[in-house]
Amino acid sequence: MRPTALITGGTRGLGAAIARELAPDHDLLLGGRTEESLGAIVAELPGATPWPVDLLDHDAVAAACSGIDRLDVLVHNAGIASLGTVAESDVAQWREMFDANVFAVVALTRALLPALRAANGHVVLINSGSGLNARAGWGAYAASKFALRAFGDVLRQEEPALRVTSVHPGRIDTDMQRALVAEEGNEYRPDRYLRPATVAQAVGNAIRTPADAHPTEIVLRPR
């Protein structure tokens, strides 16, 4: 029986790249806000199943997880980013970062813990370089990613039957990156950033690491 992987934020960018990476040897549940948004990637990958749910609606998440009895891999890829100094950003912006990048991850992981335990599964947290180093103007985002890293560290200790991998890539050539660069007022040059397929391959390598090893943290930087 092929292992099953659930990937959040699977509609495009890094999430779609991870789906393509895992498709040859995994059955896929691809998360997105709507079934329509998942149509293209599901059509591209035979055996992939859409898993539409608003991750900020924790009751909907619990309902969507209720039919999953066994899960081999959970990739938390969905997230948001916005810029602003401490002086410029308000509490609502900080709350938005934590809702999407931390609380949604906690809620989904908790809902799927029985299924993950049943499979001695693997949780992959797509974090960021901002989860290791905070920079001016990135406070709310970096704080949420530091919190996500702490969540991974705690989950790894509390659930020893699971493998928990935090992935800290540098900036990736995605639509989100284009928006951030525009917000910074800079010229967008794709060659400066990691390719989604490169990061996806690193995720695939971690998942395929033999069971006697536990890949706890991966850090990738553009050359």
Backbone bond lengths (Angstrom), bond angles and torsions (degrees), N, CA, C in turn:
res aa  C-N    CA-C-N  psi(-1)  N-CA   C-N-CA  omega(-1)  CA-C   N-CA-C  phi
1 M - - - 1.459 - - 1.524 109.59 -
2 R 1.330 116.06 130.78 1.463 120.41 179.84 1.523 110.78 -71.20
3 P 1.334 117.09 142.78 1.464 119.04 175.88 1.524 110.48 -67.44
4 T 1.325 115.18 155.81 1.463 122.25 179.32 1.514 109.78 -110.46
5 A 1.325 115.52 135.01 1.466 121.64 177.81 1.516 109.29 -123.93
6 L 1.324 116.56 134.89 1.459 122.78 173.05 1.527 107.37 -107.64
7 I 1.330 116.62 126.35 1.459 122.62 -178.52 1.522 108.36 -120.82
8 T 1.324 117.21 119.89 1.461 119.05 175.92 1.527 109.40 -85.20
9 G 1.320 115.75 157.23 1.463 119.28 -177.51 1.506 111.56 61.14
10 G 1.342 116.15 41.68 1.458 120.66 -172.42 1.510 115.70 -89.02
11 T 1.312 118.61 5.80 1.461 120.11 -172.34 1.518 113.38 -75.57
12 R 1.323 118.18 -30.85 1.466 120.34 -173.69 1.521 109.08 -162.28
13 G 1.332 116.16 -176.97 1.453 121.80 174.12 1.512 113.00 56.19
14 L 1.329 116.05 -136.87 1.458 120.56 -176.69 1.524 111.71 -64.10
15 G 1.342 118.01 -38.81 1.458 120.04 -179.91 1.514 112.41 -59.63
16 A 1.334 116.73 -44.39 1.465 120.45 177.55 1.514 111.02 -65.47
17 A 1.337 117.28 -37.47 1.462 120.68 178.40 1.523 111.12 -64.88
18 I 1.324 117.80 -40.30 1.465 120.89 176.76 1.528 110.04 -64.85
19 A 1.323 116.89 -39.55 1.460 119.99 177.07 1.528 110.80 -59.98
20 R 1.318 117.36 -44.83 1.471 120.79 178.56 1.528 110.73 -63.02
21 E 1.317 116.77 -38.15 1.463 121.23 -179.66 1.523 111.86 -65.34
22 L 1.329 117.35 -39.37 1.466 121.05 -175.20 1.527 113.29 -89.77
23 A 1.322 117.57 -17.10 1.470 121.09 -173.51 1.527 114.31 -56.00
24 P 1.342 121.05 -37.42 1.467 119.16 -177.25 1.527 114.68 -61.61
25 D 1.336 118.50 -27.02 1.459 119.03 -176.27 1.531 113.62 -132.97
26 H 1.332 117.61 16.30 1.462 121.31 176.99 1.527 110.33 -136.48
27 D 1.329 115.93 145.80 1.456 120.59 162.65 1.527 106.94 -81.40
28 L 1.321 116.78 137.71 1.452 120.50 -170.44 1.521 112.62 -115.61
29 L 1.321 115.34 137.57 1.458 123.75 163.59 1.515 105.65 -110.40
30 L 1.325 117.03 118.56 1.456 120.81 -174.39 1.520 110.34 -107.97
31 G 1.315 115.55 116.98 1.450 121.35 -177.08 1.517 112.73 -86.90
32 G 1.317 115.75 142.35 1.457 123.98 176.04 1.510 108.39 -165.93
33 R 1.316 115.94 170.00 1.467 118.93 -176.89 1.524 112.35 -67.91
34 T 1.329 116.95 -38.60 1.469 120.38 -177.94 1.518 109.77 -135.27
35 E 1.332 115.74 156.97 1.461 119.99 177.20 1.523 110.78 -65.39
36 E 1.334 116.44 -33.53 1.471 120.29 179.89 1.533 110.68 -63.09
37 S 1.320 117.19 -40.74 1.463 120.03 -178.44 1.524 111.94 -66.44
38 L 1.319 117.21 -22.22 1.461 122.22 -179.04 1.521 112.77 -92.05
39 G 1.316 116.98 -4.34 1.459 120.68 -172.02 1.515 113.87 -56.93
40 A 1.325 118.05 -45.69 1.460 120.90 -174.47 1.522 112.14 -66.72
41 I 1.339 117.79 -46.44 1.459 119.61 -177.38 1.524 111.06 -71.53
42 V 1.318 118.33 -34.78 1.468 120.93 177.16 1.525 110.36 -65.85
43 A 1.336 116.95 -39.96 1.455 120.46 178.15 1.522 111.26 -65.85
44 E 1.325 116.32 -32.11 1.472 120.95 -179.08 1.519 112.61 -71.78
45 L 1.333 117.06 -31.43 1.467 121.16 -171.44 1.520 110.89 -115.22
46 P 1.326 118.57 100.67 1.466 120.66 178.03 1.533 110.61 -57.39
47 G 1.298 116.09 137.40 1.461 120.11 -179.68 1.513 113.82 90.88
48 A 1.322 117.38 -8.53 1.462 119.84 177.08 1.524 110.21 -82.22
49 T 1.319 115.93 142.07 1.456 122.23 -178.42 1.524 109.38 -120.66
50 P 1.328 118.39 130.70 1.471 119.20 177.96 1.525 110.35 -68.61
51 W 1.311 115.60 142.47 1.467 122.38 178.18 1.527 107.46 -132.19
52 P 1.343 116.34 74.02 1.461 119.87 -175.18 1.528 112.19 -79.78
53 V 1.318 115.76 123.76 1.461 120.44 177.23 1.533 108.15 -161.82
54 D 1.323 116.11 143.78 1.453 122.01 173.74 1.527 107.32 -82.12
55 L 1.326 117.34 110.50 1.457 121.02 -174.70 1.523 113.30 -67.44
56 L 1.322 116.80 -14.33 1.465 119.92 177.27 1.525 112.25 -85.39
57 D 1.339 116.87 -10.23 1.460 122.46 176.25 1.531 107.31 -96.91
58 H 1.313 116.93 93.68 1.455 120.66 -170.48 1.524 112.59 -67.13
59 D 1.332 118.02 -29.62 1.465 120.40 175.25 1.527 110.33 -67.21
60 A 1.336 116.55 -41.13 1.461 120.26 177.86 1.518 110.80 -65.42
61 V 1.325 116.81 -37.46 1.466 120.72 177.49 1.522 110.35 -62.38
62 A 1.324 116.80 -47.06 1.468 120.18 179.66 1.524 111.00 -59.85
63 A 1.331 116.90 -41.13 1.461 120.31 179.47 1.530 111.08 -65.88
64 A 1.338 116.63 -40.81 1.462 120.45 -178.88 1.521 111.92 -67.69
65 C 1.337 116.75 -28.01 1.465 120.95 -179.46 1.521 113.23 -85.60
66 S 1.312 117.33 -12.45 1.463 120.47 -171.03 1.528 113.05 -63.23
67 G 1.327 117.53 -26.40 1.462 119.83 -179.38 1.510 114.54 -92.72
68 I 1.338 117.91 2.39 1.467 121.65 -179.06 1.526 108.36 -96.57
69 D 1.314 117.06 109.07 1.466 121.46 -177.03 1.523 112.76 -94.21
70 R 1.322 116.43 -23.42 1.468 120.75 -177.50 1.521 108.00 -146.34
71 L 1.329 116.05 132.14 1.461 120.65 -179.49 1.523 108.72 -142.45
72 D 1.328 115.52 123.44 1.465 120.65 -176.70 1.525 112.46 -84.54
73 V 1.339 116.67 -35.92 1.457 120.54 -175.27 1.524 109.41 -140.03
74 L 1.319 116.20 133.32 1.463 122.34 172.97 1.518 107.75 -124.42
75 V 1.322 116.89 115.13 1.457 121.78 179.11 1.524 108.56 -106.92
76 H 1.328 116.05 112.10 1.463 121.74 176.17 1.521 108.12 -86.53
77 N 1.316 116.69 95.98 1.454 121.02 -178.91 1.531 112.37 -108.05
78 A 1.317 118.02 -28.33 1.468 120.59 -176.84 1.521 110.47 -62.63
79 G 1.311 116.28 141.27 1.456 120.99 177.76 1.520 109.94 -179.00
80 I 1.312 115.69 171.61 1.462 120.69 -179.80 1.520 108.96 -133.37
81 A 1.327 115.56 163.10 1.466 120.94 177.75 1.515 109.28 -147.70
82 S 1.312 116.43 140.10 1.459 121.89 170.62 1.519 107.86 -151.22
83 L 1.319 115.09 156.71 1.462 121.35 -173.59 1.519 111.32 -104.09
84 G 1.318 115.46 162.31 1.461 120.85 175.57 1.513 110.06 158.55
85 T 1.322 116.71 137.73 1.463 120.45 175.13 1.525 109.78 -71.56
86 V 1.312 115.57 167.86 1.466 119.70 176.92 1.529 109.90 -59.24
87 A 1.306 117.03 -40.47 1.462 120.58 -178.90 1.521 112.01 -67.81
88 E 1.328 116.49 -35.51 1.472 120.76 -175.86 1.526 113.03 -84.80
89 S 1.322 118.09 -31.52 1.460 121.13 -174.01 1.519 110.43 -86.50
90 D 1.327 115.22 145.81 1.459 118.78 178.49 1.528 109.50 -104.47
91 V 1.319 115.43 174.65 1.462 120.39 -177.39 1.526 110.90 -62.03
92 A 1.329 117.32 -32.33 1.468 120.41 -179.65 1.521 111.10 -61.23
93 Q 1.331 117.41 -38.57 1.462 120.10 178.67 1.528 110.81 -65.88
94 W 1.316 116.99 -42.73 1.468 120.70 178.23 1.531 110.26 -63.66
95 R 1.323 116.29 -41.40 1.463 119.74 179.31 1.532 110.67 -64.13
96 E 1.328 116.56 -39.72 1.459 120.78 178.89 1.530 110.77 -61.23
97 M 1.327 117.45 -42.73 1.468 121.19 178.67 1.528 110.88 -61.42
98 F 1.323 115.65 -45.22 1.465 118.89 -177.36 1.532 111.43 -71.56
99 D 1.325 117.21 -36.47 1.463 119.71 177.73 1.527 110.95 -58.53
100 A 1.333 116.46 -47.34 1.465 120.59 -174.67 1.522 112.73 -81.24
101 N 1.327 117.12 -40.12 1.463 120.37 -170.43 1.521 114.38 -94.32
102 V 1.323 117.41 -15.73 1.464 120.20 -178.39 1.529 111.62 -124.83
103 F 1.341 116.97 -61.24 1.456 119.55 -172.35 1.529 112.09 -63.73
104 A 1.332 117.25 -37.24 1.463 119.94 177.66 1.525 110.68 -64.37
105 V 1.324 116.51 -37.87 1.465 121.25 177.97 1.529 110.73 -65.83
106 V 1.320 115.96 -44.09 1.468 120.01 179.28 1.523 110.57 -61.64
107 A 1.328 117.16 -46.42 1.464 121.02 -177.19 1.525 111.39 -63.02
108 L 1.327 116.77 -44.77 1.456 119.59 -178.86 1.525 111.40 -67.90
109 T 1.316 116.83 -41.63 1.472 119.71 178.62 1.524 110.88 -61.78
110 R 1.320 117.01 -45.61 1.464 120.12 -179.89 1.527 110.87 -60.92
111 A 1.328 116.52 -41.30 1.467 119.60 -179.36 1.523 111.87 -65.22
112 L 1.319 117.07 -29.73 1.468 121.06 -175.75 1.530 113.59 -101.01
113 L 1.323 118.10 1.78 1.466 119.64 -178.38 1.530 113.33 -55.82
114 P 1.336 120.02 -44.89 1.466 117.87 178.47 1.528 112.85 -58.85
115 A 1.333 117.02 -40.80 1.466 120.80 179.67 1.522 111.00 -68.03
116 L 1.320 117.46 -38.70 1.458 121.12 177.93 1.522 111.23 -68.10
117 R 1.325 117.06 -41.38 1.465 120.07 177.79 1.519 111.16 -62.22
118 A 1.330 116.79 -38.16 1.462 120.84 -178.86 1.516 112.01 -62.48
119 A 1.343 116.25 -26.74 1.464 120.88 -177.64 1.526 112.89 -106.01
120 N 1.356 118.01 3.24 1.467 119.80 -169.16 1.531 108.67 48.29
121 G 1.318 115.17 53.68 1.448 122.05 -165.27 1.520 115.56 -78.57
122 H 1.329 113.53 -174.92 1.461 122.75 -174.09 1.525 108.43 -128.82
123 V 1.321 116.92 124.44 1.464 122.83 176.42 1.524 108.27 -105.89
124 V 1.324 116.09 124.37 1.461 121.56 178.46 1.522 108.21 -113.75
125 L 1.319 116.40 123.67 1.460 123.03 -179.97 1.527 108.24 -106.29
126 I 1.331 116.87 111.43 1.453 119.45 174.52 1.520 107.80 -78.17
127 N 1.308 114.70 101.63 1.455 121.58 -177.78 1.527 108.41 -95.82
128 S 1.295 119.09 -131.43 1.461 122.61 -175.21 1.516 108.72 -170.87
129 G 1.327 116.09 161.46 1.451 118.54 168.55 1.514 111.34 -59.37
130 S 1.329 116.21 -25.68 1.470 120.87 178.06 1.517 112.31 -72.26
131 G 1.328 117.45 -8.54 1.452 120.80 172.85 1.520 112.58 -86.00
132 L 1.337 115.82 -2.06 1.466 121.81 177.41 1.522 111.88 -117.96
133 N 1.340 116.36 -31.61 1.460 121.40 -177.80 1.530 108.96 -140.07
134 A 1.322 116.54 124.58 1.466 121.20 178.81 1.516 109.74 -94.38
135 R 1.338 115.13 139.27 1.465 120.53 179.67 1.519 109.78 -123.68
136 A 1.311 115.95 154.76 1.464 121.34 177.76 1.521 110.11 -56.45
137 G 1.321 115.59 136.42 1.455 121.38 -179.93 1.509 114.44 89.35
138 W 1.322 117.13 -9.83 1.469 121.91 -177.71 1.535 111.09 -116.67
139 G 1.331 117.73 22.75 1.459 120.84 -170.13 1.512 115.15 -57.37
140 A 1.335 118.23 -53.01 1.466 120.82 -176.00 1.528 110.80 -63.98
141 Y 1.328 116.22 -43.47 1.468 120.10 179.58 1.523 110.62 -64.79
142 A 1.341 117.21 -48.76 1.457 120.65 -178.74 1.528 111.11 -61.48
143 A 1.318 117.09 -41.65 1.468 119.89 179.57 1.528 110.71 -60.47
144 S 1.330 116.84 -40.51 1.469 119.50 178.83 1.515 111.11 -66.37
145 K 1.336 117.15 -35.43 1.466 120.13 -179.09 1.526 111.85 -76.94
146 F 1.343 117.81 -32.41 1.463 119.66 171.45 1.529 109.70 -62.57
147 A 1.335 116.36 -41.22 1.462 120.55 178.61 1.527 110.59 -64.68
148 L 1.335 117.25 -38.86 1.463 120.52 178.00 1.520 110.97 -63.32
149 R 1.331 116.24 -39.42 1.461 119.56 177.43 1.532 110.27 -62.70
150 A 1.326 117.42 -42.91 1.461 121.13 178.32 1.526 110.85 -61.79
151 F 1.337 116.14 -40.79 1.462 119.68 177.32 1.523 110.45 -58.72
152 G 1.328 117.38 -44.91 1.454 120.63 179.06 1.517 112.10 -62.16
153 D 1.326 116.72 -42.01 1.465 120.36 179.63 1.529 111.36 -62.53
154 V 1.323 116.08 -41.57 1.467 120.55 -179.86 1.532 110.60 -69.22
155 L 1.330 116.52 -44.61 1.464 119.96 -179.62 1.529 110.55 -60.40
156 R 1.319 117.28 -38.76 1.462 121.72 -179.69 1.531 110.62 -61.80
157 Q 1.327 116.36 -37.82 1.467 120.02 -179.71 1.528 112.00 -77.66
158 E 1.326 116.33 -37.46 1.459 119.89 -174.50 1.522 113.46 -80.90
159 E 1.331 117.08 -23.10 1.467 121.16 -177.71 1.532 109.09 -123.04
160 P 1.332 117.56 73.62 1.470 120.23 -173.26 1.526 114.20 -64.77
161 A 1.327 118.42 -17.00 1.465 120.20 177.31 1.528 111.89 -76.15
162 L 1.338 116.43 -15.95 1.459 120.55 -178.69 1.523 110.39 -98.43
163 R 1.338 115.63 155.97 1.458 120.56 166.32 1.533 107.29 -101.84
164 V 1.317 116.15 138.13 1.470 122.14 -178.44 1.522 108.06 -129.87
165 T 1.317 115.92 118.21 1.456 121.33 -177.18 1.527 110.22 -118.65
166 S 1.321 117.07 123.88 1.461 121.97 172.44 1.523 108.58 -96.52
167 V 1.319 116.32 126.13 1.460 121.87 -179.06 1.529 108.04 -109.17
168 H 1.326 116.17 124.05 1.468 122.04 -176.47 1.527 109.20 -117.39
169 P 1.331 117.79 82.59 1.466 118.78 177.60 1.522 111.26 -83.42
170 G 1.331 114.85 153.99 1.447 119.59 166.52 1.517 109.29 -72.45
171 R 1.297 116.74 -164.85 1.463 120.59 -174.53 1.528 110.24 -69.39
172 I 1.352 114.48 137.02 1.462 122.33 -172.77 1.526 108.92 -114.96
173 D 1.313 115.98 145.43 1.468 122.52 179.56 1.529 109.67 -74.14
174 T 1.323 116.82 88.85 1.461 123.19 -179.27 1.527 109.23 -137.93
175 D 1.325 115.51 171.07 1.466 120.24 175.71 1.523 111.12 -61.05
176 M 1.341 116.84 -37.88 1.463 119.96 177.67 1.529 110.48 -60.68
177 Q 1.333 116.00 -40.51 1.459 119.89 179.72 1.525 111.25 -64.18
178 R 1.332 116.59 -40.23 1.463 120.07 177.62 1.527 110.83 -58.99
179 A 1.326 115.66 -42.42 1.465 119.65 -179.95 1.525 111.20 -65.49
180 L 1.343 116.88 -39.45 1.463 120.00 -179.88 1.532 111.34 -67.82
181 V 1.326 115.70 -42.12 1.460 119.05 179.50 1.526 110.31 -63.82
182 A 1.332 116.42 -39.08 1.463 120.02 176.38 1.519 110.50 -63.38
183 E 1.327 116.93 -39.07 1.461 121.19 178.73 1.525 110.68 -64.91
184 E 1.338 116.03 -33.34 1.462 120.53 177.31 1.530 112.23 -76.44
185 G 1.342 115.72 -14.59 1.457 120.27 -179.27 1.510 114.04 79.90
186 N 1.345 117.04 24.77 1.457 121.71 -177.41 1.523 111.57 -108.01
187 E 1.330 115.85 164.07 1.458 121.72 175.42 1.525 109.39 -77.07
188 Y 1.337 115.81 137.84 1.469 119.53 -179.58 1.527 110.00 -89.57
189 R 1.334 115.78 121.24 1.465 121.73 176.86 1.520 108.64 -126.32
190 P 1.337 117.91 104.63 1.467 121.48 -175.57 1.522 113.94 -56.34
191 D 1.343 117.46 -30.59 1.462 120.32 -176.66 1.528 112.74 -67.71
192 R 1.320 116.99 -12.46 1.467 120.13 178.37 1.530 112.65 -81.32
193 Y 1.308 116.88 -10.15 1.463 119.81 -169.57 1.529 111.71 -119.55
194 L 1.313 115.21 161.80 1.464 121.81 175.65 1.525 110.40 -66.75
195 R 1.319 116.48 145.21 1.454 120.48 173.67 1.531 109.04 -80.73
196 P 1.329 118.55 139.89 1.462 119.77 177.54 1.524 113.16 -53.45
197 A 1.338 117.54 -39.19 1.465 120.41 -178.84 1.524 111.84 -63.94
198 T 1.334 116.92 -31.19 1.463 120.19 178.98 1.525 110.80 -67.62
199 V 1.322 116.10 -45.83 1.464 120.01 178.18 1.526 109.98 -65.76
200 A 1.324 116.60 -39.94 1.467 120.66 178.53 1.522 111.05 -60.66
201 Q 1.322 117.22 -38.76 1.462 119.89 178.88 1.524 110.86 -64.28
202 A 1.335 116.72 -39.43 1.464 119.89 176.82 1.526 111.01 -62.65
203 V 1.328 116.74 -39.26 1.466 120.52 176.34 1.527 110.00 -63.74
204 G 1.332 116.41 -45.48 1.461 119.95 178.06 1.517 112.34 -60.02
205 N 1.322 116.51 -40.71 1.466 119.75 178.97 1.527 110.89 -62.57
206 A 1.326 117.10 -40.74 1.467 120.40 178.87 1.524 110.62 -63.17
207 I 1.327 116.26 -44.67 1.461 120.41 -178.31 1.519 111.17 -65.15
208 R 1.330 116.83 -35.14 1.469 121.01 -177.46 1.530 112.90 -88.10
209 T 1.330 117.63 0.39 1.457 120.38 176.21 1.525 109.41 -58.27
210 P 1.347 118.71 131.61 1.466 119.92 -179.61 1.525 112.88 -52.89
211 A 1.320 115.44 152.29 1.464 121.82 -168.38 1.519 113.87 -65.39
212 D 1.338 118.38 -15.30 1.463 118.60 -179.77 1.527 112.12 -78.66
213 A 1.327 117.11 -6.40 1.465 120.77 -179.59 1.523 110.45 -119.87
214 H 1.324 115.54 152.03 1.455 122.11 -178.55 1.524 108.57 -123.95
215 P 1.347 118.42 100.55 1.462 120.19 176.79 1.525 109.85 -75.65
216 T 1.305 117.23 104.70 1.464 120.51 -171.01 1.519 113.05 -88.83
217 E 1.340 117.39 -32.32 1.460 119.70 -175.31 1.524 110.42 -150.74
218 I 1.326 115.85 134.61 1.450 122.19 177.39 1.525 108.04 -125.61
219 V 1.332 116.55 128.86 1.466 121.92 178.18 1.523 107.94 -120.46
220 L 1.330 116.66 124.60 1.457 122.60 179.39 1.522 109.04 -123.88
221 R 1.335 115.93 138.06 1.454 120.87 177.22 1.529 108.65 -131.74
222 P 1.322 118.35 144.92 1.465 119.02 172.35 1.520 111.03 -60.86
223 R 1.329 117.15 142.57 1.467 120.41 177.81 1.522 110.55 -75.50
